[in-house]
Amino acid sequence: MAGIVPTTNPTSTTMFKILVALKTRNAIVFAFHPQAQKCSAHAAQILYDAAVKAGAPENIVQWIETPSLANTSALIQNPKIASILATGGPGMVNAALKSGNPSMGVGAGNGAIYVDATAHVDRAVEDLLLSKRFDNGMICATENSAVVEAPIYDEWLQKMQDKGAYLVPKKDYKKIEDFVFNDRHGVNGPVAGMPATWICEQAGVKLPEGKDVLLFELDKKNIGEKLSSEKLSPLLSVYKAKDRSEGVEIVEALLDYQGAGHNAGIQIGSQADPFVAEYGDAVKASRVLVNQPDSVGGIGDVYTDALKASLTLGTGSWGKNSLSHNLSTGDLLNVKTVAKRRNRPQWIRLPEKTYYEKMLSLTCKMNTNQCNVL
């Protein structure tokens, strides 16, 4: 197998791919992102040494020592590669899909959380801040936008600030977006996973002490602007929805713009509320996370047992993926079936009305051998 590892979460992704490969008796050869070459190789070396010590064949885990686009292309196009596990930016994932070898890639995230008027506001705030602070918002399932219903909007916004979020003045929006995003609305390489203090310092914006998540109040009419994109950092765009219907509309618009198929979340008072199913049916997301931090919830097996633990999250046909679930060991197995011939029961459907010209019955006397045909 070939494994493509991004600069976002490189060590954990490397470890995950080694584990699923070895559990399914596959060798794996990695192409690491150049910015994460050293830490990725170090992580791979630790697991490789442990595997060999436990009896695994030598060279079952390998990696390209000198990262380059040419070397990565040579790896994924090699006819001896059985399958490719591609995690990374759209360019690299598309290259893997077009390599001529089977590839399981993932799409970009741009998850949005809808905070319903019935939500437990304190929990909604704690979950969201925990999610944005985990790895500085770099996990692909992290919330990039919050859509908050009007009746609780002011309370939610104030509690976010009380807990350490900073409502960025509108005059500073352009400074931050110009530093964070490139002209294609992608995150500039050095920004991914960096803290809010560093981002504001580099962008020339003053950040008050004790603040670590940046909030931007945006208008739904401008979805498609840079700040509505995937952020890979502790930035969060905020939208006010007058009711549930408009909330769904905004989440759908965000996913249609970027991140289709990846994930969406909802904070709501009762998980048995019928609106949970309505919301799940409406949004184009393979994972609909209810009342949990999306970054940790989306990778599975922490806040829910409905998702398998994984660091490779498919986005289905919405995101141009072959997978719509969390990739796991079952995706790396060839399933062979020996199908033996078996005669199935032959059922005959009779007409509703069946007529018999002559009916015979057999009568026998008990304890005798005498029988009569009538």
HELIX and SHEET records of a PDB file:
HELIX    1   1 PRO A   10  LYS A   23  1                                  14    
HELIX    2   2 PRO A   34  ALA A   36  5                                   3    
HELIX    3   3 GLN A   37  LYS A   53  1                                  17    
HELIX    4   4 LEU A   69  ILE A   76  1                                   8    
HELIX    5   5 PRO A   90  LEU A   97  1                                   8    
HELIX    6   6 VAL A  121  ARG A  133  1                                  13    
HELIX    7   7 PHE A  134  GLY A  137  5                                   4    
HELIX    8   8 ALA A  150  ASP A  162  1                                  13    
HELIX    9   9 LYS A  170  ASP A  172  5                                   3    
HELIX   10  10 TYR A  173  VAL A  180  1                                   8    
HELIX   11  11 GLY A  189  VAL A  191  5                                   3    
HELIX   12  12 ALA A  196  ALA A  203  1                                   8    
HELIX   13  13 LYS A  220  ASN A  222  5                                   3    
HELIX   14  14 LYS A  226  SER A  228  5                                   3    
HELIX   15  15 ARG A  244  TYR A  257  1                                  14    
HELIX   16  16 PRO A  274  ALA A  282  1                                   9    
HELIX   17  17 ASP A  294  GLY A  298  1                                   5    
HELIX   18  18 SER A  317  GLY A  319  5                                   3    
HELIX   19  19 THR A  329  LEU A  332  5                                   4    
SHEET    1   A 5 VAL A  61  TRP A  63  0                                        
SHEET    2   A 5 ILE A  28  PHE A  32  1                                        
SHEET    3   A 5 ALA A   2  VAL A   5  1                                        
SHEET    4   A 5 ILE A  84  ALA A  86  1                                        
SHEET    5   A 5 SER A 103  GLY A 105  1                                        
SHEET    1   B 7 ALA A 165  LEU A 167  0                                        
SHEET    2   B 7 VAL A 213  GLU A 217  1                                        
SHEET    3   B 7 LEU A 235  ALA A 241  1                                        
SHEET    4   B 7 SER A 145  GLU A 149  1                                        
SHEET    5   B 7 ALA A 112  VAL A 115  1                                        
SHEET    6   B 7 GLY A 261  GLN A 267  1                                        
SHEET    7   B 7 ALA A 285  VAL A 290  1                                        
SHEET    1   C 2 LEU A 362  CYS A 364  0                                        
SHEET    2   C 2 CYS A 371  VAL A 373 -1                                        
END                                                                             
